[in-house]
Amino acid sequence: MSIKEILLNKGWAGRTISRAETVDQLNPHIQAMSNLLYAYNLMEDNDIDSFDEASMGEHIRVLRMDIGKMSETIASCGGISLRSPERSLVGESTEWSNIIASEKALQKMILAEQEIEHQMRTRAILSKIAENTDLRIQQLSRLVQK
């Protein structure tokens, strides 16, 4: 937490990144989340035995909502979100260990955004997405240990 956040608590003071910069910063994260969603869908379709709908279904729904929140932020900045998954990065088959690695890479990318002077709404969305990603990593780790 920065000194500005501690002192101001609400609102923001100082210069934040531009709308175009916001679009450029957020689009790689939407792409990473879209790739993850595609990988989860592949696991659900191809590996029913290891896919636990009861435990992962809610987390996947939240991932879809996070993609939507970030897409709305990009749209409000006048940009276009890049939401289609790069299938070549995911492949046509995947494993839980690859998904966990992708989730951890996403988490690292999102946490790095805290160093950038985003607008308050964007900072709040990124914080929530980091929290949701951590919950998915925890749940996946439990599933893999079973």
Secondary structure, 3 states (H helix, E strand, C coil): CCHHHHHHCCCCCCCCCCHHHHHHHHHHHHHHHHHHHHHHHHHHHHCCCCCCHHHHHHHHHHHHHHHHHHHHHHHHCCCCCCCCCCHHHHCCCCCHHHHHHHHHHHHHHHHHHHHCCCCHHHHHHHHHHHHHHHHHHHHHHHHHHC
